[in-house]
């Protein structure tokens, strides 16, 4: 199944990848919000949820830095 990602989701995925590469741990929602210039953390959560449903990331909700990139990434924009 091919999941099409929006432009914002691809931007978020690229941000996460670069952040992991630089820091070796996941960013917080606030760091993502500021880094992408988005208006709210709920917007960050919305797009993280979409990436999780698409199988691009995995999260645990017990800790703020538990975003993990998965190997099954399809980055086709709609």
C-alpha positions in Angstrom: 0.0 0.0 0.0 1.4 3.4 -1.0 0.6 6.3 1.4 0.8 9.7 0.0 2.3 12.3 2.2 1.5 16.0 2.1 4.1 18.7 1.6 4.1 19.5 5.4 4.5 15.8 6.3 7.5 15.4 3.9 9.0 18.6 5.4 8.4 17.2 8.9 10.0 13.9 8.0 13.0 15.7 6.6 13.3 17.8 9.7 13.2 14.7 11.9 15.8 12.9 9.8 18.2 15.9 9.9 17.6 16.4 13.7 18.4 12.8 14.4 21.5 13.0 12.3 22.8 16.1 14.2 21.7 15.3 17.8 21.3 11.5 17.9 17.9 11.8 19.7 14.4 13.0 18.8 13.2 16.6 19.1 10.4 17.7 21.4 7.1 18.9 19.9 8.2 22.5 20.8 11.5 22.1 19.0 9.7 20.8 15.9 7.2 23.7 16.1 9.9 26.3 16.3 12.2 24.6 13.8 9.5 24.5 11.2 7.9 27.8 12.1 4.5 26.2 12.7 1.8 27.9 14.8 1.1 25.2 17.4 2.1 21.9 18.9 -1.3 20.5 18.0 -0.3 21.0 14.3 2.9 19.1 15.0 0.9 16.3 16.7 -1.5 16.1 13.8 1.2 15.6 11.3 3.2 13.2 13.5 0.0 11.1 13.8 -0.3 11.1 10.1 3.3 10.0 9.7 2.7 7.3 12.3 -0.4 6.0 10.5 1.6 5.9 7.2 4.3 3.8 8.9 7.1 6.4 8.6 7.6 6.9 12.3 6.8 5.1 15.6 6.1 6.8 18.9 5.7 6.0 22.6 3.7 8.4 24.5 5.4 7.9 27.9 8.3 10.1 27.0 8.6 13.3 25.0 11.6 12.2 22.9 10.5 8.8 21.6 9.9 9.4 17.9 11.7 6.8 15.9 12.0 6.8 12.1 11.1 3.5 10.5 12.5 1.8 7.5 9.2 1.8 5.5 9.2 5.4 4.3 7.3 6.4 1.2 7.5 10.1 0.6 5.2 10.8 -2.3 3.6 14.2 -2.0 -0.1 14.8 -2.9 
